[in-house]
Amino acid sequence: MTLLRPAELEVLKLMAEGWNDHAIAERRVITVRAVRNYTSGIYHKLQAKPDQDKRVAAILWYLKQKP
């Protein structure tokens, strides 16, 4: 999972747990804009396809990485 930075992995973990952007921002004590910047970076690094739901694709990638 070295493709993503630790902060991006934490945001992705919270996404996989079902938290929305506002809840992630509260839990991480950051702004919603920062969460959206992280998610944008995640989608870009994972090369999500235009016709995919990017959030779902990222979560599926995360779950496949778990041992």
Secondary structure by P-SEA (a helix, b strand, c coil): cccccaaaaaaaaaaaacccaaaaaaaacccaaaaaaaaaaaaaaaccccccaaaaaaaaaaaaacc
